[in-house]
Amino acid sequence: MAVGDSYSGKEGERQGAPEFETLVDLHYESLFRFAMSLAHAESDAADLVQDTFVTWAEKGHQLQDPGKAKSWLFTTLHRRFLERQRRITRFPEVDIDSMMENLPEADPELVNRLDGGELVRLLERVDPQFKGAVALFYLEDCSYAEIGEILEIPLGTVKSRIARGLAQLRALVMRGPTGTRSRGGTP
């Protein structure tokens, strides 16, 4: 069946709407080329195209003008790409080995005894200038950019406040809930 042919299918599908297989046959290659130009990786491009066709399978019947299926597919693919980029920017993947020197040292025994409620109580004792950035980053999962916008401070200041707030929090954790130094830890 060609793209413009009429058919009557399930309720909710309109006459003249292109069949799924026909759309895939007609547009897969061009969508894949477009996805490659955006993602620069074959696996990411294939994922984008697959997501686009999944979205068509779920929502394509809502398209008012069947003649605009191609532009709908390309627009959907582009939106999926932008969503992935935002997610990658917000939650970047980092090789743990390259970040080992940035990880805080902590007494495993102390960490095992510490619960979330105690950590939040210790966060209350962090300097107010740093507390907001730390809480937004670790408790609310905000990105650096979002924290900067919320607190109305530059990105560099966000990073600095988080680092300084974590240093204060680490010192408080090592001292324990009473504020005295725990065995084996250093502030």
Buried (B, 14 or more C-beta within 10 A) or exposed (E): EEBEEEEEEEEEEBEEBBBEEBBBEBBBEEBBEBBBEBBEEEEBBBBBBBBBBEBBEEEBBEBEEBEEBBEBBBEBBBEBBEEBEEEEEEEEEEEEEEEEEEEEEEBEEBEEEBEEEEBEEBBEEBEEEBBBBBBBBBEEEBBBEBBBEBBEBEEEBBBBBBEBBBBBBBBBBBBBEEEEEBEEBEE
